[in-house]
Amino acid sequence: MKLSGQCTKGKSCDTFCPTGPWLVTSDEIDDPQNLLMKLDLKGERMQTGKTSMMIFSVAEIIGHLSYLITLFPGELISSGTPPSVGYAQKSELRYLRERDVLDLWIEGLGQQMETISRDF
């Protein structure tokens, strides 16, 4: 069986889309459409962006999804990625490899460091 597209694989496989160790509630964020995001790969800045760059706002995404499905407290919604995704690099394609270390940060949400556990 062939998985379709990078976006499906990028967030859906076991060990992908790490979260936690806690969730931030909506009352802790003044404006979800104005958060800075950064991602480093092995110490090199790969992505920087702001939630204001999103194609659809957080409110639009929640509104659309809640029209289609029942959302419960604590549900996670994957909404996309900042500019400069590795597979879209024009100068040099970059894919994650086993033992690569990712350090990601979103303003108001916190920082997380992950080590890639295997090649795909």
N, CA, C and O atoms as a printed pandas DataFrame, in Angstrom:
     atom_number atom_name residue_name chain_id  residue_number  x_coord  y_coord  z_coord
0              1         N          MET        A               1    0.848   -1.185    0.000
1              2        CA          MET        A               1    0.000    0.000    0.000
2              3         C          MET        A               1    0.885    1.238    0.000
3              4         O          MET        A               1    1.877    1.292    0.728
4              5         N          LYS        A               2    0.544    2.213   -0.793
5              6        CA          LYS        A               2    1.308    3.455   -0.865
6              7         C          LYS        A               2    0.553    4.554   -0.130
7              8         O          LYS        A               2   -0.616    4.810   -0.418
8              9         N          LEU        A               3    1.231    5.214    0.833
9             10        CA          LEU        A               3    0.614    6.358    1.510
10            11         C          LEU        A               3    0.588    7.531    0.554
11            12         O          LEU        A               3    1.529    7.737   -0.213
12            13         N          SER        A               4   -0.483    8.300    0.597
13            14        CA          SER        A               4   -0.606    9.426   -0.318
14            15         C          SER        A               4   -0.016   10.690    0.268
15            16         O          SER        A               4   -0.332   11.069    1.395
16            17         N          GLY        A               5    0.831   11.332   -0.489
17            18        CA          GLY        A               5    1.315   12.662   -0.186
18            19         C          GLY        A               5    2.115   12.838    1.091
19            20         O          GLY        A               5    1.953   12.095    2.059
20            21         N          GLN        A               6    2.980   13.835    1.068
21            22        CA          GLN        A               6    3.812   14.180    2.207
22            23         C          GLN        A               6    2.988   14.634    3.402
23            24         O          GLN        A               6    3.322   14.308    4.541
24            25         N          CYS        A               7    1.922   15.378    3.162
25            26        CA          CYS        A               7    1.143   15.913    4.282
26            27         C          CYS        A               7    0.494   14.805    5.103
27            28         O          CYS        A               7    0.404   14.918    6.326
28            29         N          THR        A               8    0.042   13.737    4.453
29            30        CA          THR        A               8   -0.509   12.598    5.186
30            31         C          THR        A               8    0.571   11.950    6.025
31            32         O          THR        A               8    0.367   11.714    7.216
32            33         N          LYS        A               9    1.709   11.659    5.435
33            34        CA          LYS        A               9    2.811   11.013    6.142
34            35         C          LYS        A               9    3.395   11.922    7.219
35            36         O          LYS        A               9    3.814   11.446    8.274
36            37         N          GLY        A              10    3.425   13.203    6.961
37            38        CA          GLY        A              10    4.080   14.144    7.858
38            39         C          GLY        A              10    3.474   14.249    9.245
39            40         O          GLY        A              10    4.144   14.691   10.178
40            41         N          LYS        A              11    2.214   13.850    9.397
41            42        CA          LYS        A              11    1.570   14.006   10.700
42            43         C          LYS        A              11    0.829   12.761   11.177
43            44         O          LYS        A              11    0.276   12.763   12.277
44            45         N          SER        A              12    0.805   11.710   10.384
45            46        CA          SER        A              12   -0.089   10.603   10.687
46            47         C          SER        A              12    0.570    9.315   11.155
47            48         O          SER        A              12   -0.098    8.493   11.782
48            49         N          CYS        A              13    1.845    9.105   10.879
49            50        CA          CYS        A              13    2.496    7.844   11.231
50            51         C          CYS        A              13    2.821    7.783   12.720
51            52         O          CYS        A              13    2.913    8.812   13.390
52            53         N          ASP        A              14    2.994    6.561   13.229
53            54        CA          ASP        A              14    3.400    6.392   14.626
54            55         C          ASP        A              14    4.662    7.204   14.888
55            56         O          ASP        A              14    5.566    7.243   14.053
56            57         N          THR        A              15    4.722    7.835   16.022
57            58        CA          THR        A              15    5.808    8.702   16.523
58            59         C          THR        A              15    5.815   10.084   15.874
59            60         O          THR        A              15    6.610   10.932   16.280
60            61         N          PHE        A              16    4.968   10.343   14.888
61            62        CA          PHE        A              16    4.924   11.650   14.238
62            63         C          PHE        A              16    3.981   12.569   15.013
63            64         O          PHE        A              16    3.160   12.098   15.801
64            65         N          CYS        A              17    4.098   13.866   14.791
65            66        CA          CYS        A              17    3.253   14.881   15.424
66            67         C          CYS        A              17    3.323   14.804   16.951
67            68         O          CYS        A              17    2.289   14.722   17.615
68            69         N          PRO        A              18    4.542   14.829   17.513
69            70        CA          PRO        A              18    4.650   14.774   18.970
70            71         C          PRO        A              18    4.002   15.983   19.624
71            72         O          PRO        A              18    4.083   17.096   19.103
72            73         N          THR        A              19    3.371   15.771   20.744
73            74        CA          THR        A              19    2.701   16.839   21.476
74            75         C          THR        A              19    2.978   16.686   22.967
75            76         O          THR        A              19    3.417   15.634   23.432
76            77         N          GLY        A              20    2.714   17.747   23.693
77            78        CA          GLY        A              20    2.833   17.687   25.148
78            79         C          GLY        A              20    4.155   18.233   25.617
79            80         O          GLY        A              20    4.921   18.760   24.811
80            81         N          PRO        A              21    4.434   18.129   26.847
81            82        CA          PRO        A              21    3.732   17.280   27.814
82            83         C          PRO        A              21    2.470   17.918   28.393
83            84         O          PRO        A              21    1.845   17.334   29.279
84            85         N          TRP        A              22    2.084   19.089   27.919
85            86        CA          TRP        A              22    0.856   19.716   28.392
86            87         C          TRP        A              22    0.182   20.435   27.224
87            88         O          TRP        A              22    0.793   20.640   26.175
88            89         N          LEU        A              23   -1.076   20.813   27.415
89            90        CA          LEU        A              23   -1.813   21.593   26.420
90            91         C          LEU        A              23   -2.050   22.987   26.965
91            92         O          LEU        A              23   -2.247   23.163   28.167
92            93         N          VAL        A              24   -2.033   23.961   26.104
93            94        CA          VAL        A              24   -2.330   25.343   26.480
94            95         C          VAL        A              24   -3.786   25.599   26.117
95            96         O          VAL        A              24   -4.216   25.290   25.005
96            97         N          THR        A              25   -4.537   26.156   27.041
97            98        CA          THR        A              25   -5.953   26.431   26.784
98            99         C          THR        A              25   -6.122   27.804   26.139
99           100         O          THR        A              25   -5.233   28.652   26.224
100          101         N          SER        A              26   -7.252   28.012   25.505
101          102        CA          SER        A              26   -7.485   29.243   24.745
102          103         C          SER        A              26   -7.418   30.498   25.615
103          104         O          SER        A              26   -7.091   31.572   25.111
104          105         N          ASP        A              27   -7.715   30.386   26.894
105          106        CA          ASP        A              27   -7.660   31.573   27.753
106          107         C          ASP        A              27   -6.224   31.986   28.071
107          108         O          ASP        A              27   -6.015   33.049   28.654
108          109         N          GLU        A              28   -5.238   31.185   27.707
109          110        CA          GLU        A              28   -3.835   31.510   27.964
110          111         C          GLU        A              28   -3.162   32.209   26.782
111          112         O          GLU        A              28   -2.017   32.647   26.896
112          113         N          ILE        A              29   -3.858   32.319   25.655
113          114        CA          ILE        A              29   -3.301   32.933   24.445
114          115         C          ILE        A              29   -4.167   34.131   24.074
115          116         O          ILE        A              29   -5.368   33.992   23.842
116          117         N          ASP        A              30   -3.544   35.320   24.018
117          118        CA          ASP        A              30   -4.297   36.520   23.668
118          119         C          ASP        A              30   -4.817   36.481   22.235
119          120         O          ASP        A              30   -5.991   36.756   21.985
120          121         N          ASP        A              31   -3.928   36.136   21.286
121          122        CA          ASP        A              31   -4.309   36.164   19.873
122          123         C          ASP        A              31   -3.655   34.986   19.154
123          124         O          ASP        A              31   -2.466   35.045   18.840
124          125         N          PRO        A              32   -4.411   33.916   18.889
125          126        CA          PRO        A              32   -3.806   32.753   18.223
126          127         C          PRO        A              32   -3.348   33.050   16.796
127          128         O          PRO        A              32   -2.627   32.246   16.206
128          129         N          GLN        A              33   -3.748   34.181   16.235
129          130        CA          GLN        A              33   -3.338   34.563   14.886
130          131         C          GLN        A              33   -2.114   35.474   14.883
131          132         O          GLN        A              33   -1.819   36.117   13.875
132          133         N          ASN        A              34   -1.400   35.532   16.012
133          134        CA          ASN        A              34   -0.221   36.399   16.076
134          135         C          ASN        A              34    0.879   35.739   16.901
135          136         O          ASN        A              34    1.442   36.366   17.799
136          137         N          LEU        A              35    1.188   34.478   16.601
137          138        CA          LEU        A              35    2.214   33.741   17.330
138          139         C          LEU        A              35    3.401   33.451   16.422
139          140         O          LEU        A              35    3.231   32.980   15.297
140          141         N          LEU        A              36    4.595   33.731   16.910
141          142        CA          LEU        A              36    5.826   33.425   16.185
142          143         C          LEU        A              36    6.144   31.940   16.336
143          144         O          LEU        A              36    5.966   31.369   17.413
144          145         N          MET        A              37    6.620   31.309   15.242
145          146        CA          MET        A              37    6.980   29.892   15.260
146          147         C          MET        A              37    8.382   29.730   14.679
147          148         O          MET        A              37    8.739   30.393   13.706
148          149         N          LYS        A              38    9.174   28.840   15.287
149          150        CA          LYS        A              38   10.530   28.573   14.803
150          151         C          LYS        A              38   10.796   27.078   14.861
151          152         O          LYS        A              38   10.304   26.382   15.749
152          153         N          LEU        A              39   11.587   26.587   13.894
153          154        CA          LEU        A              39   12.004   25.192   13.905
154          155         C          LEU        A              39   13.463   25.104   13.461
155          156         O          LEU        A              39   13.837   25.621   12.408
156          157         N          ASP        A              40   14.281   24.439   14.284
157          158        CA          ASP        A              40   15.684   24.201   13.956
158          159         C          ASP        A              40   15.893   22.717   13.728
159          160         O          ASP        A              40   15.316   21.889   14.433
160          161         N          LEU        A              41   16.718   22.376   12.746
161          162        CA          LEU        A              41   17.116   21.002   12.473
162          163         C          LEU        A              41   18.610   20.914   12.713
163          164         O          LEU        A              41   19.393   21.573   12.028
164          165         N          LYS        A              42   19.011   20.103   13.681
165          166        CA          LYS        A              42   20.416   19.946   14.045
166          167         C          LYS        A              42   21.079   21.305   14.273
167          168         O          LYS        A              42   22.218   21.521   13.860
168          169         N          GLY        A              43   20.371   22.211   14.924
169          170        CA          GLY        A              43   20.913   23.524   15.259
170          171         C          GLY        A              43   20.823   24.569   14.163
171          172         O          GLY        A              43   21.211   25.716   14.388
172          173         N          GLU        A              44   20.328   24.218   12.989
173          174        CA          GLU        A              44   20.206   25.165   11.873
174          175         C          GLU        A              44   18.753   25.582   11.703
175          176         O          GLU        A              44   17.871   24.731   11.589
176          177         N          ARG        A              45   18.496   26.897   11.684
177          178        CA          ARG        A              45   17.146   27.401   11.518
178          179         C          ARG        A              45   16.610   27.009   10.148
179          180         O          ARG        A              45   17.182   27.360    9.117
180          181         N          MET        A              46   15.501   26.275   10.156
181          182        CA          MET        A              46   14.895   25.804    8.922
182          183         C          MET        A              46   13.576   26.505    8.615
183          184         O          MET        A              46   13.249   26.734    7.450
184          185         N          GLN        A              47   12.825   26.842    9.646
185          186        CA          GLN        A              47   11.525   27.463    9.436
186          187         C          GLN        A              47   11.305   28.568   10.463
187          188         O          GLN        A              47   11.622   28.415   11.643
188          189         N          THR        A              48   10.761   29.671    9.995
189          190        CA          THR        A              48   10.302   30.758   10.851
190          191         C          THR        A              48    9.020   31.284   10.222
191          192         O          THR        A              48    8.945   31.472    9.007
192          193         N          GLY        A              49    8.037   31.513   11.038
193          194        CA          GLY        A              49    6.783   32.046   10.514
194          195         C          GLY        A              49    5.907   32.554   11.634
195          196         O          GLY        A              49    6.267   32.470   12.808
196          197         N          LYS        A              50    4.762   33.077   11.268
197          198        CA          LYS        A              50    3.775   33.546   12.238
198          199         C          LYS        A              50    2.425   32.938   11.882
199          200         O          LYS        A              50    2.129   32.690   10.714
200          201         N          THR        A              51    1.633   32.709   12.883
201          202        CA          THR        A              51    0.299   32.158   12.627
202          203         C          THR        A              51   -0.543   33.127   11.788
203          204         O          THR        A              51   -1.537   32.715   11.191
204          205         N          SER        A              52   -0.163   34.391   11.736
205          206        CA          SER        A              52   -0.882   35.355   10.886
206          207         C          SER        A              52   -0.727   35.019    9.411
207          208         O          SER        A              52   -1.476   35.538    8.584
208          209         N          MET        A              53    0.237   34.156    9.061
209          210        CA          MET        A              53    0.473   33.764    7.674
210          211         C          MET        A              53   -0.414   32.592    7.242
211          212         O          MET        A              53   -0.376   32.182    6.082
212          213         N          MET        A              54   -1.202   32.060    8.158
213          214        CA          MET        A              54   -2.033   30.889    7.841
214          215         C          MET        A              54   -3.054   31.233    6.762
215          216         O          MET        A              54   -3.573   32.349    6.723
216          217         N          ILE        A              55   -3.337   30.280    5.899
217          218        CA          ILE        A              55   -4.325   30.479    4.840
218          219         C          ILE        A              55   -5.708   30.659    5.449
219          220         O          ILE        A              55   -6.462   31.540    5.037
220          221         N          PHE        A              56   -6.041   29.824    6.431
221          222        CA          PHE        A              56   -7.307   29.926    7.157
222          223         C          PHE        A              56   -6.995   30.223    8.622
223          224         O          PHE        A              56   -6.047   29.670    9.178
224          225         N          SER        A              57   -7.772   31.077    9.237
225          226        CA          SER        A              57   -7.563   31.407   10.651
226          227         C          SER        A              57   -7.934   30.218   11.534
227          228         O          SER        A              57   -8.631   29.300   11.101
228          229         N          VAL        A              58   -7.461   30.251   12.770
229          230        CA          VAL        A              58   -7.816   29.212   13.736
230          231         C          VAL        A              58   -9.336   29.124   13.864
231          232         O          VAL        A              58   -9.894   28.027   13.876
232          233         N          ALA        A              59  -10.001   30.263   13.957
233          234        CA          ALA        A              59  -11.469   30.278   14.082
234          235         C          ALA        A              59  -12.142   29.643   12.864
235          236         O          ALA        A              59  -13.109   28.896   13.012
236          237         N          GLU        A              60  -11.635   29.935   11.660
237          238        CA          GLU        A              60  -12.215   29.339   10.448
238          239         C          GLU        A              60  -12.022   27.825   10.434
239          240         O          GLU        A              60  -12.931   27.084   10.060
240          241         N          ILE        A              61  -10.852   27.371   10.835
241          242        CA          ILE        A              61  -10.573   25.933   10.849
242          243         C          ILE        A              61  -11.503   25.220   11.827
243          244         O          ILE        A              61  -12.096   24.194   11.494
244          245         N          ILE        A              62  -11.627   25.767   13.029
245          246        CA          ILE        A              62  -12.503   25.157   14.034
246          247         C          ILE        A              62  -13.953   25.195   13.558
247          248         O          ILE        A              62  -14.683   24.217   13.718
248          249         N          GLY        A              63  -14.370   26.311   12.978
249          250        CA          GLY        A              63  -15.745   26.429   12.467
250          251         C          GLY        A              63  -16.041   25.402   11.389
251          252         O          GLY        A              63  -17.099   24.771   11.399
252          253         N          HIS        A              64  -15.116   25.233   10.465
253          254        CA          HIS        A              64  -15.320   24.271    9.377
254          255         C          HIS        A              64  -15.363   22.839    9.915
255          256         O          HIS        A              64  -16.259   22.066    9.576
256          257         N          LEU        A              65  -14.381   22.496   10.759
257          258        CA          LEU        A              65  -14.345   21.130   11.295
258          259         C          LEU        A              65  -15.561   20.815   12.159
259          260         O          LEU        A              65  -16.115   19.719   12.082
260          261         N          SER        A              66  -15.976   21.780   12.984
261          262        CA          SER        A              66  -17.110   21.507   13.872
262          263         C          SER        A              66  -18.430   21.397   13.104
263          264         O          SER        A              66  -19.400   20.842   13.620
264          265         N          TYR        A              67  -18.472   21.911   11.897
265          266        CA          TYR        A              67  -19.636   21.726   11.035
266          267         C          TYR        A              67  -19.699   20.276   10.533
267          268         O          TYR        A              67  -20.780   19.728   10.317
268          269         N          LEU        A              68  -18.515   19.669   10.351
269          270        CA          LEU        A              68  -18.428   18.318    9.795
270          271         C          LEU        A              68  -18.411   17.220   10.853
271          272         O          LEU        A              68  -18.989   16.152   10.654
272          273         N          ILE        A              69  -17.745   17.485   11.977
273          274        CA          ILE        A              69  -17.575   16.459   13.012
274          275         C          ILE        A              69  -17.750   17.079   14.387
275          276         O          ILE        A              69  -17.656   18.296   14.547
276          277         N          THR        A              70  -18.002   16.243   15.368
277          278        CA          THR        A              70  -18.103   16.715   16.748
278          279         C          THR        A              70  -16.701   16.844   17.321
279          280         O          THR        A              70  -15.931   15.884   17.326
280          281         N          LEU        A              71  -16.376   18.028   17.800
281          282        CA          LEU        A              71  -15.088   18.268   18.452
282          283         C          LEU        A              71  -15.292   18.245   19.962
283          284         O          LEU        A              71  -16.263   18.802   20.474
284          285         N          PHE        A              72  -14.384   17.606   20.661
285          286        CA          PHE        A              72  -14.453   17.495   22.121
286          287         C          PHE        A              72  -13.276   18.228   22.749
287          288         O          PHE        A              72  -12.241   18.397   22.105
288          289         N          PRO        A              73  -13.419   18.668   24.000
289          290        CA          PRO        A              73  -12.302   19.332   24.690
290          291         C          PRO        A              73  -11.050   18.449   24.646
291          292         O          PRO        A              73  -11.107   17.241   24.872
292          293         N          GLY        A              74   -9.931   19.088   24.352
293          294        CA          GLY        A              74   -8.670   18.361   24.290
294          295         C          GLY        A              74   -8.317   17.826   22.919
295          296         O          GLY        A              74   -7.218   17.303   22.733
296          297         N          GLU        A              75   -9.224   17.943   21.945
297          298        CA          GLU        A              75   -8.933   17.477   20.587
298          299         C          GLU        A              75   -7.786   18.293   20.001
299          300         O          GLU        A              75   -7.654   19.485   20.279
300          301         N          LEU        A              76   -6.962   17.644   19.190
301          302        CA          LEU        A              76   -5.856   18.314   18.504
302          303         C          LEU        A              76   -6.198   18.457   17.034
303          304         O          LEU        A              76   -6.725   17.535   16.412
304          305         N          ILE        A              77   -5.889   19.634   16.481
305          306        CA          ILE        A              77   -6.114   19.886   15.062
306          307         C          ILE        A              77   -4.771   20.267   14.452
307          308         O          ILE        A              77   -4.161   21.257   14.857
308          309         N          SER        A              78   -4.315   19.495   13.489
309          310        CA          SER        A              78   -3.082   19.835   12.768
310          311         C          SER        A              78   -3.455   20.801   11.658
311          312         O          SER        A              78   -4.299   20.500   10.814
312          313         N          SER        A              79   -2.818   21.965   11.668
313          314        CA          SER        A              79   -3.281   23.023   10.772
314          315         C          SER        A              79   -2.296   23.403    9.675
315          316         O          SER        A              79   -2.622   24.263    8.857
316          317         N          GLY        A              80   -1.133   22.820    9.617
317          318        CA          GLY        A              80   -0.196   23.181    8.565
318          319         C          GLY        A              80    1.196   23.373    9.111
319          320         O          GLY        A              80    1.533   22.866   10.181
320          321         N          THR        A              81    2.000   24.105    8.374
321          322        CA          THR        A              81    3.399   24.297    8.736
322          323         C          THR        A              81    3.880   25.656    8.241
323          324         O          THR        A              81    3.370   26.165    7.243
324          325         N          PRO        A              82    4.851   26.244    8.921
325          326        CA          PRO        A              82    5.407   27.522    8.444
326          327         C          PRO        A              82    6.130   27.349    7.104
327          328         O          PRO        A              82    6.361   26.221    6.668
328          329         N          PRO        A              83    6.486   28.454    6.454
329          330        CA          PRO        A              83    7.204   28.380    5.176
330          331         C          PRO        A              83    8.521   27.611    5.304
331          332         O          PRO        A              83    9.051   27.453    6.404
332          333         N          SER        A              84    9.040   27.140    4.179
333          334        CA          SER        A              84   10.340   26.461    4.047
334          335         C          SER        A              84   10.311   25.004    4.437
335          336         O          SER        A              84   11.264   24.504    5.035
336          337         N          VAL        A              85    9.232   24.311    4.109
337          338        CA          VAL        A              85    9.138   22.874    4.348
338          339         C          VAL        A              85   10.266   22.180    3.590
339          340         O          VAL        A              85   10.566   22.546    2.453
340          341         N          GLY        A              86   10.894   21.178    4.213
341          342        CA          GLY        A              86   12.056   20.510    3.638
342          343         C          GLY        A              86   11.849   19.961    2.243
343          344         O          GLY        A              86   12.720   20.122    1.388
344          345         N          TYR        A              87   10.706   19.310    1.984
345          346        CA          TYR        A              87   10.502   18.703    0.679
346          347         C          TYR        A              87   10.206   19.741   -0.403
347          348         O          TYR        A              87   10.163   19.402   -1.586
348          349         N          ALA        A              88   10.002   21.004   -0.013
349          350        CA          ALA        A              88    9.715   22.057   -0.993
350          351         C          ALA        A              88   10.914   22.983   -1.207
351          352         O          ALA        A              88   10.804   23.976   -1.926
352          353         N          GLN        A              89   12.050   22.669   -0.592
353          354        CA          GLN        A              89   13.246   23.483   -0.764
354          355         C          GLN        A              89   13.676   23.468   -2.225
355          356         O          GLN        A              89   13.750   22.402   -2.836
356          357         N          LYS        A              90   13.958   24.628   -2.787
357          358        CA          LYS        A              90   14.372   24.699   -4.183
358          359         C          LYS        A              90   15.867   24.448   -4.334
359          360         O          LYS        A              90   16.296   23.840   -5.314
360          361         N          SER        A              91   16.661   24.908   -3.379
361          362        CA          SER        A              91   18.103   24.781   -3.507
362          363         C          SER        A              91   18.602   23.380   -3.141
363          364         O          SER        A              91   19.505   22.859   -3.796
364          365         N          GLU        A              92   18.036   22.778   -2.121
365          366        CA          GLU        A              92   18.473   21.457   -1.665
366          367         C          GLU        A              92   17.321   20.786   -0.925
367          368         O          GLU        A              92   16.865   21.276    0.107
368          369         N          LEU        A              93   16.855   19.653   -1.467
369          370        CA          LEU        A              93   15.796   18.917   -0.779
370          371         C          LEU        A              93   16.318   18.419    0.560
371          372         O          LEU        A              93   17.432   17.902    0.641
372          373         N          ARG        A              94   15.518   18.571    1.611
373          374        CA          ARG        A              94   15.927   18.145    2.947
374          375         C          ARG        A              94   14.850   17.230    3.510
375          376         O          ARG        A              94   13.686   17.620    3.608
376          377         N          TYR        A              95   15.232   16.027    3.875
377          378        CA          TYR        A              95   14.328   15.082    4.511
378          379         C          TYR        A              95   14.900   14.714    5.866
379          380         O          TYR        A              95   16.118   14.675    6.041
380          381         N          LEU        A              96   14.029   14.445    6.821
381          382        CA          LEU        A              96   14.480   14.038    8.147
382          383         C          LEU        A              96   15.051   12.631    8.083
383          384         O          LEU        A              96   14.548   11.766    7.366
384          385         N          ARG        A              97   16.120   12.422    8.857
385          386        CA          ARG        A              97   16.788   11.130    8.918
386          387         C          ARG        A              97   16.877   10.677   10.366
387          388         O          ARG        A              97   16.767   11.481   11.291
388          389         N          GLU        A              98   17.074    9.395   10.545
389          390        CA          GLU        A              98   17.237    8.829   11.883
390          391         C          GLU        A              98   18.334    9.582   12.640
391          392         O          GLU        A              98   19.398    9.860   12.088
392          393         N          ARG        A              99   18.070    9.905   13.890
393          394        CA          ARG        A              99   18.946   10.617   14.828
394          395         C          ARG        A              99   19.005   12.133   14.593
395          396         O          ARG        A              99   19.696   12.827   15.340
396          397         N          ASP        A             100   18.311   12.667   13.591
397          398        CA          ASP        A             100   18.223   14.124   13.457
398          399         C          ASP        A             100   17.498   14.678   14.680
399          400         O          ASP        A             100   16.585   14.041   15.206
400          401         N          VAL        A             101   17.903   15.859   15.131
401          402        CA          VAL        A             101   17.273   16.496   16.285
402          403         C          VAL        A             101   16.534   17.744   15.815
403          404         O          VAL        A             101   17.110   18.617   15.165
404          405         N          LEU        A             102   15.254   17.812   16.152
405          406        CA          LEU        A             102   14.408   18.966   15.855
406          407         C          LEU        A             102   14.149   19.733   17.133
407          408         O          LEU        A             102   13.854   19.139   18.170
408          409         N          ASP        A             103   14.258   21.047   17.066
409          410        CA          ASP        A             103   13.947   21.920   18.186
410          411         C          ASP        A             103   12.899   22.903   17.677
411          412         O          ASP        A             103   13.181   23.711   16.792
412          413         N          LEU        A             104   11.694   22.838   18.232
413          414        CA          LEU        A             104   10.621   23.697   17.749
414          415         C          LEU        A             104   10.041   24.525   18.886
415          416         O          LEU        A             104   10.047   24.121   20.048
416          417         N          TRP        A             105    9.544   25.687   18.515
417          418        CA          TRP        A             105    9.054   26.639   19.507
418          419         C          TRP        A             105    7.918   27.434   18.900
419          420         O          TRP        A             105    7.993   27.869   17.751
420          421         N          ILE        A             106    6.862   27.621   19.683
421          422        CA          ILE        A             106    5.766   28.513   19.297
422          423         C          ILE        A             106    5.530   29.458   20.466
423          424         O          ILE        A             106    5.348   29.030   21.605
424          425         N          GLU        A             107    5.536   30.735   20.166
425          426        CA          GLU        A             107    5.346   31.775   21.167
426          427         C          GLU        A             107    4.087   31.505   21.993
427          428         O          GLU        A             107    3.005   31.311   21.439
428          429         N          GLY        A             108    4.231   31.495   23.309
429          430        CA          GLY        A             108    3.105   31.285   24.200
430          431         C          GLY        A             108    2.743   29.825   24.436
431          432         O          GLY        A             108    2.017   29.511   25.380
432          433         N          LEU        A             109    3.242   28.935   23.591
433          434        CA          LEU        A             109    2.941   27.509   23.738
434          435         C          LEU        A             109    4.114   26.734   24.326
435          436         O          LEU        A             109    3.912   25.780   25.076
436          437         N          GLY        A             110    5.328   27.133   23.994
437          438        CA          GLY        A             110    6.498   26.479   24.568
438          439         C          GLY        A             110    7.437   25.930   23.523
439          440         O          GLY        A             110    7.304   26.188   22.327
440          441         N          GLN        A             111    8.396   25.161   24.016
441          442        CA          GLN        A             111    9.464   24.609   23.193
442          443         C          GLN        A             111    9.493   23.098   23.368
443          444         O          GLN        A             111    9.175   22.576   24.437
444          445         N          GLN        A             112    9.879   22.400   22.299
445          446        CA          GLN        A             112    9.956   20.949   22.335
446          447         C          GLN        A             112   11.140   20.496   21.498
447          448         O          GLN        A             112   11.390   21.045   20.425
448          449         N          MET        A             113   11.870   19.499   21.981
449          450        CA          MET        A             113   12.973   18.927   21.239
450          451         C          MET        A             113   12.674   17.450   20.989
451          452         O          MET        A             113   12.292   16.718   21.902
452          453         N          GLU        A             114   12.850   17.030   19.756
453          454        CA          GLU        A             114   12.568   15.656   19.351
454          455         C          GLU        A             114   13.723   15.084   18.561
455          456         O          GLU        A             114   14.352   15.786   17.770
456          457         N          THR        A             115   14.005   13.800   18.776
457          458        CA          THR        A             115   14.995   13.078   17.989
458          459         C          THR        A             115   14.265   12.075   17.098
459          460         O          THR        A             115   13.442   11.292   17.573
460          461         N          ILE        A             116   14.573   12.107   15.812
461          462        CA          ILE        A             116   13.927   11.218   14.856
462          463         C          ILE        A             116   14.382    9.786   15.158
463          464         O          ILE        A             116   15.580    9.524   15.269
464          465         N          SER        A             117   13.427    8.867   15.291
465          466        CA          SER        A             117   13.739    7.516   15.748
466          467         C          SER        A             117   14.075    6.546   14.620
467          468         O          SER        A             117   14.668    5.496   14.868
468          469         N          ARG        A             118   13.701    6.885   13.367
469          470        CA          ARG        A             118   14.017    5.987   12.265
470          471         C          ARG        A             118   13.810    6.705   10.937
471          472         O          ARG        A             118   13.137    7.734   10.868
472          473         N          ASP        A             119   14.403    6.142    9.882
473          474        CA          ASP        A             119   14.215    6.669    8.534
474          475         C          ASP        A             119   12.894    6.168    7.976
475          476         O          ASP        A             119   12.421    5.094    8.349
476          477         N          PHE        A             120   12.304    6.944    7.085
477          478        CA          PHE        A             120   11.072    6.539    6.409
478          479         C          PHE        A             120   11.249    6.666    4.921
479          480         O          PHE        A             120   10.325    6.373    4.162
